[in-house]
Amino acid sequence: MKIYRIDGNRCFSEPSKGLSYHLTKELAEKHLKDKGFYLETRKWENIGGHEPNSPNKMWYNIKLSDDGYSYDNTRYAFITEIDVNEGS
């Protein structure tokens, strides 16, 4: 069984783990959208973990600048898939 954990924090801070947990990736994405986050789809070289084809898709609460930097109070989040052993 898999669950989906949302991790994140303020930009330039280490991520806090376990901000919320969801049964499906779709529910985790809906939670972030409902909180005002959006999925950043631009690809920058070596900026904020946005390397092309990176498995980590970052969500932000404020639109980033064109050069990929955050503004004051920008928060980020990402969804982590976790395998849960049933019957353990």
C-alpha positions in Angstrom: 0.0 0.0 0.0 1.2 3.5 -0.8 0.4 6.8 0.9 1.4 10.3 -0.2 3.1 12.7 2.2 3.4 16.4 1.7 6.7 17.9 2.8 7.9 21.5 2.5 8.8 24.7 4.2 9.7 28.3 3.5 12.2 28.7 0.5 15.8 28.4 1.5 14.8 26.3 4.6 15.2 22.6 5.1 12.0 20.8 4.4 9.7 19.7 7.2 8.4 16.2 6.7 4.8 15.1 7.2 2.8 18.3 6.7 -0.1 16.1 5.7 -0.8 12.6 4.5 -3.1 11.4 1.7 -4.3 8.1 0.3 -3.8 9.1 -3.3 -1.5 11.4 -5.2 -4.6 13.2 -6.6 -5.8 14.0 -3.1 -2.4 15.3 -2.2 -2.4 17.5 -5.3 -5.9 18.7 -4.6 -4.9 19.6 -1.0 -2.0 21.8 -2.3 -4.2 23.4 -4.9 -6.9 24.2 -2.3 -4.1 25.9 -0.2 -3.2 28.1 -3.1 -0.1 26.2 -4.3 0.6 25.6 -8.0 3.0 23.2 -9.7 6.0 24.9 -11.2 6.6 23.5 -14.6 9.4 25.7 -15.9 12.8 24.0 -16.1 16.0 25.8 -15.0 19.5 24.5 -14.9 20.7 23.9 -11.4 18.2 26.3 -9.7 16.0 25.1 -6.8 16.0 21.4 -7.8 14.5 22.1 -11.2 16.9 20.2 -13.2 15.4 18.8 -16.4 13.6 15.5 -15.9 13.9 15.8 -12.1 11.6 13.4 -10.3 10.8 16.1 -7.7 8.0 18.4 -8.9 7.9 21.5 -6.7 4.8 23.3 -5.7 4.9 27.0 -4.7 2.5 29.4 -3.1 3.8 32.4 -5.0 4.8 32.7 -8.7 8.6 32.6 -8.9 10.6 35.2 -10.8 11.6 34.6 -14.4 15.1 33.7 -13.4 13.8 31.1 -10.9 14.2 32.8 -7.6 11.7 33.1 -4.9 10.2 36.2 -3.3 9.9 36.9 0.4 7.6 34.4 2.2 7.6 32.0 -0.7 6.7 28.5 0.5 7.4 25.3 -1.4 6.0 21.8 -1.1 6.5 18.4 -2.7 4.8 15.1 -2.6 6.6 12.0 -1.4 5.3 8.5 -2.2 5.7 6.2 0.8 5.4 2.4 0.8 3.5 1.2 3.9 3.9 -2.5 4.9 0.5 -4.0 5.5 0.2 -6.3 8.5 3.5 -5.3 10.1 
